[in-house]
Every structure is written in structure tokens, then in C-alpha cells.
Amino acid sequence: MNARQPVVTIAADTMLEDAAAAYTAGDWQKAGRLCRQILDWSREHPAALELLGIIAAQTGRAAEAIELLQRAVSAAPDNAQAHFNYANLLHASGSFESALVNYARAVAIEPEFAEAYFNQGNTLLALQRFADALESYQRALSIRPRFTEALINRAVAWRGMGRLGDALQSCEGALQLDAGSVAALLTQATLLVDLRRTDAALASCERALALRSDSAEAHNTRGVVLQDLGRLDDALESFRAALALRPDYADAHRNRGGVLQALGRYAEAAESLERALQIAPDYPWLLGTLTFNQLQVCNWTALPARLEELGGKVREGARVTQPFAALALLDSPDLQRRAAASWVTAAGPTEAEPLAARAPRGDGVIRLGYFSADYHDHATTYLAAGLLEAHDRRRFRIVGFSFGPPAHDHMRRRVAMACDEFLEVNGLGDREVAALSRARGIDIAIDLKGFTQNSRPGIFAARAAPVQVSYLGYPGTMAAPYMDYLVADNVLIPQDSRAHYAEQLVYLPHSYQVNDRKRLIAARQFSRRELSLPEDAFVFCCFNNCWKITPGVFDGWMRILRAVPRSVLWLLDSSPTATRNLCREALARGVGESRLVFAPHLPVAEHLARQRAADLCLDTLPYNAHTTASDALWAGVPILTRAGQSFAARVTASLLDALGLDELITHSAEEYETLAVSLASDPQRLEQLRAKLHAQRLVAPLFDTGLFTAHLEAAYGEMQRRCRAGLAPEDIDVRTLSAGS
């Protein structure tokens, strides 16, 4: 005779069936009531706890849901589904490591649980553990080969590993299974942008929108593709469409802000970025982007609080700012390295396999690849053109790799002629460019971009050459394992700051910054009247981009103007908004707006010529004048600097040191302001400085392009020697090398 089941158990099971039916029918209130009745009879009934937890999660009661499902898995530790549901909740709450523990328990109990492997992969993807995520997706696909979503997310994992070809193939596999998968089409579009196949990416977006015109994600992705194509107004329209469908779509607000920023519509950009941050306070990198955007129009309202928040979060390792913004906002080599390291780890490309040195060639020539997006009328090219021309062709072969848009100006033609080979690679993906560099036999790849606008660090992550060097374009550490050397000097990076730079350092004997001795200054003689400058005033000037002007710097400038009554400050006219804000800030500091004079943009040769109408150039902090400082000195105008802590904050000091004008280097705000007022009040002393600058300009090392090139070539030779000998990169002091002495 069979044992009789307890009445309570029978009643609980029947009630659970009713609860499940009510849940399936959408009557969650009834389902929840029945589950609670079961728990009144059996407090730790696992199935009732599980269903009640699911209902709590779906009605927005996350903490309660987690507590209920935790009880469910404790009550039934061998229930794979309960562990799976619990892990899903933990993932949604951001408890990724705990989620992974429970996905692992689910698949240990039920090894054929494809969805658990898939969700495990998604959690690993959120943690940027791309190789582990890939393994989870592979397990899911081994169980369910036609698992479309796993194919799509496997493509995302491949992308994170820099394996774009494999990623695209996985995505195409998903589309073969489901040609109408909007998610697959949008992932495909993203991959095609990475591969520089932007027209094909746009076609994928159009296919997605043909299938789902109401997909906010499709409109957003189309906007990203259009931005990459340079169709900024069309991109804005796509982001507008996305936001019309989903007003709280943080990605679309962020992307819209980026396009508005590119269009110079900074105030509107700030509104979009602020909205994105309100929706998603932890949106990666956004706090730094927003803060830097506001600097670009001299909107300092929230700056002090934002800088404090930014510094604190960078110190904690949070993903709050892209590396370049950190250079402009934080005068701390420690925080700048932390920001760069966070970017490389979380958003940057992964490191490829090391590339061994090639066997020595019979010609003994070292092949240098210079990589840039700025081979046109651009500050970096103004500096570097003379270097490319001056290289010793008996010892070096120069290959230029241009991944910027097509250009047909004088500087592009000059650079192309200076190279032994000049390659337009904008249409190639990162790995394709790296493969081309390898095929050309490049021994040393020099990145002139770093993490600046339009940079392509993925080329270097894929190992374009056995030795890779960061130089000139990015004034700081990239903190990237694929960059071997950073070119600097002892003024830029004193020994007490050495630990904050991840690369091996090349210490040049004078300034790290190359200058072109052939730079033309227009013969035109500008009068102060035609420049809207008072004839009898002392003219301070600063032609730095306005984002380099911080409230602290401006406070000092206004104190200087108040201490020198017959003086004006001559600035670059960056934008109407920035001009209005600076005039308002001057008035708030007791200085009439008439004492700020704004210079319109002019061709470079004329801009250099007009600078001679100024008496003294004033530098900025924490991001100094760089090319702008060289401009002033080449034009014969002394520049007063305050040296900060970081690379970007010490560039002008490096230039002045190489020119023998150390008396213009100060180390505190008080010293800086005192010297500015003193020079403005002592015409004889200032004239002596100008005469010294004039005498040194053509004899000191700063503008000796040939000498600089010889020193840099000595460093390249040592890099190559170490590489060929199988030695790891290490710091190089060119002063100790016979070729650089």
C-alpha cells in the first residue's frame, strides 16, 4: 500500500500549479498571493520562493527579488533553473562576480544548459573578459548550434579581442540563420565601421531600419555610421529619430552630444551630454567628456566640483574620462596614468602577439614608419615636416602612413615628398594597416597621435613593428602594453615623476619637441590698429585653444591686468560662446571686457607675423602651449610659463630650457604673476629678453632641426640594436650614446 502524501504538500503543489498558471496568464497579483500562502505553510518552499522572486524582479523590486531567490537556491541547491534565475538578477544588479558563481553552479548541475552558458558569456562580456566570454558562447553553441543570439554576442567578444574577421564571420553566421535579425545587422554595422567599410556599414543599418523602422537602436547605430562618414547633419537627424522613439536613450544623447561637439555647437552638446549623465550616472567616460566640452566654451560654472569628482573617481579606477581629457583637466601624472590605464583595459584594443625583430638586412637601413591622421595643415605636421625631410637616407628609410581623410594642401604635399613612401591607409582596418606595415618591413613604428582625435591605437595593438614609439602628438603616457617607448626629455619628466610613465623613456639632450627651421613668417608688417590693439598699451597675449584656459589661470591673468593698468589681453577668437563667457568672467573679476581683444583666425604664416605686435605671451596650466609656444618663440615673442607636474604642463619649460631662456620659467602662481607684472613695468628688462631670444633663436638647439634629428636617430639606432640583440626595451639617455653626443 502506497504511503499517503501529506495534505499540506498536496495543497502546496496544487496551489503552485495555480500560481504558475496565473503568472503565465499575466495575473501576477494572484500568482504572488498564492505563493505567499504556500510560504505561510512552508516558509522555505523553493519553487514558491523562486516564482515570487521572479515576480518581484519584474515589478521593479530588485532587492526583494534577490533576497527571495537567494533563499530559493539555499532551499534547493541542486536546482539549476533557480541558480540561473538568481544569476540573472545578480547580473542585472551589477553583481557580476556573484552572478558568475551561480551560472557556474547552474551548468555544473545541468551541463547542457545552453542559456546559462550564454548568459554567463554576457556577464563575462560586461567584465571585458572577452576570451572567457568567447569560451562560454562556444559552449552554448556546441549545445545549440543554431543559437542566433550566441553567434551575435560571440561576434562582440571577438571584436573585444581585436579579431574583427572572426567577429564578422560569426555575425554573418547569425544572419544566415535569421536574415531578419536586427541585432545581427547592427552588430555587423559596428564591425564594418571598425574595418573601415563604412558604406557597407550604412547598408546594414538601412536593412535593419527596413525591417524595424521603430528601432531606436537602429537609428542610433545609423547615426554613428553617418558620423564616421563625415555626414554630421544626417547623423544628428538619426539621433533625433532614436530619441523620438526612446527619450531616455543615454547612448543616443551621448552620441548626439559628440556630433554637436564636432560641429562646434558646444552649448547644445553640453545639454545632450548632461542628459545622458542624468539618465546613466555611471555612463563610461562621460563625466570627463562633458567637463572637457564645457572647457571648450569657457563654461566654468560646475568645473571645481566636477574636477574634484573626476580626480576622486580616477583614483578609484572608475571609467570616467578618456585619456586626453585627463591631460587637460588634471595636472597629475599619477591620475593621468590611471585614466589611460583604465581606458586601455576597458575600452582600448587588446595586445597582439609580440613581433620578433627581423634578421639584419644587407643594406643596414632602419625602416621607420610614421603614423598619423594629421598630414595636412595641422600643428603636429608643422612641427614634424622638417624632421621627415632631415632624416639621413643612408641609414633610414621613411614610410608615412596616413589614416586621416584625403587632403591636398601644401603640408600634405610636403610630407608626401619628404617620405620615401607615403601610404594612404584610411580605408583599411587596424589589423590591415599593421599587416601592411609588417609587409613593408617597418622596424620602428612611430605613433604621432596617441589618444588624440582620430587616433588609431588598434594599429599598434596589432603590432605594426617590432619596436613601437609614442611621440609628439600625445603629451603623456598611453599606459598601453604595446607601446615600447615614449620620447621625452629631463625637463618634461624629472626623475621624481618617472614612475608615472608606463613606457621606457627616451631622454633627448634638449627639448623633446622637434621644430621646423623652415617655417615661413609672412613679410607683412601688421600695425596694432589693424589688429584692433591699442597703440600705447602693453599687450599680453595667449593664442592657445580656449579649452586650455582654466578659472585659475584666468584669475591670475585678471590680477595681472589689474596690476598693469594700461594693458590688454589678446586671445584667439575660438567661438562666439567662448568669447561671451570670457568677457562675462572678466567683468566678474573687475576687468572691463574692452581689455580683452579677440584675434580672428588667419593663415599660419600671417598669424606668426601678427604675433610680433604682442609684448609678452602668457602660458596656460595644466595644459601648456605646445606648438603655440614654438610659434611665439619663432616669431620672437617671449613666453612666460608656469611649470606644472605632468608632461603636458611642462612642455613650454622644455622649450625655454632648450632656448636658454630659463628665466621665463616659474613654479608657482605668485611667481608667475609677479614676473608678468615686473616685465610689463620694466621695458628695458623686457627688451633685453627679446634681444636674447632674437640672438638665441637660430643658434640654440630648439630650432636646430638637423641637430634634433641626429639625436632622435641615435635613439632609434639604440632601440634597433636592443631589439636585434633580443633585449627588452629600457630607458635611453641619448647624451650617453656616442652618436648623440
Secondary structure, 3 states (H helix, E strand, C coil): CCCCCCHHHHHHHHHHHHHHHHHHCCCHHHHHHHHHHHHHHCCCCHHHHHHHHHHHHHCCCHHHHHHHHHHHHHHCCCCHHHHHHHHHHHHHCCCHHHHHHHHHHHHHHCCCCHHHHHHHHHHHHHCCCHHHHHHHHHHHHHHCCCCHHHHHHHHHHHHHCCCHHHHHHHHHHHHHHCCCCHHHHHHHHHHHHHCCCHHHHHHHHHHHHHHCCCCHHHHHHHHHHHHHCCCHHHHHHHHHHHHHHCCCCHHHHHHHHHHHHHCCCHHHHHHHHHHHHHHCCCCCCHHHHHHHHHHCCCCCCCHHHHHHHHHHHHHHCCCCCCHHHHHHHCCCHHHHHHHHHHHHHHCCCCCCCCCCCCCCCCCCCEEEEEEECCCCCCHHHHHHHHHHHHCCCCCEEEEEEECCCCCCCHHHHHHHHHCCEEEECCCCCHHHHHHHHHHCCCCEEEECCCCCCCCCHHHHHCCCCCEEEECCCCCCCCCCCCCCEEEEECCCCCHHHHHHCCCEEEEECCCCCCCCCCCCCCCCCCCCHHHCCCCCCEEEEECCCHHHCCHHHHHHHHHHHHHCCCEEEEEECCCHHHHHHHHHHHHHCCCCHHHEEEECCCCHHHHHHHHHHCCEEECCCCCCCCHHHHHHHHHCCCEEEECCCCHHHCHHHHHHHHHCCHHHEECCHHHHHHHHHHHHHCHHHHHHHHHHHHHHCCCCHHHCHHHHHHHHHHHHHHHHHHHHCCCCCCCEEHHHCHHHC
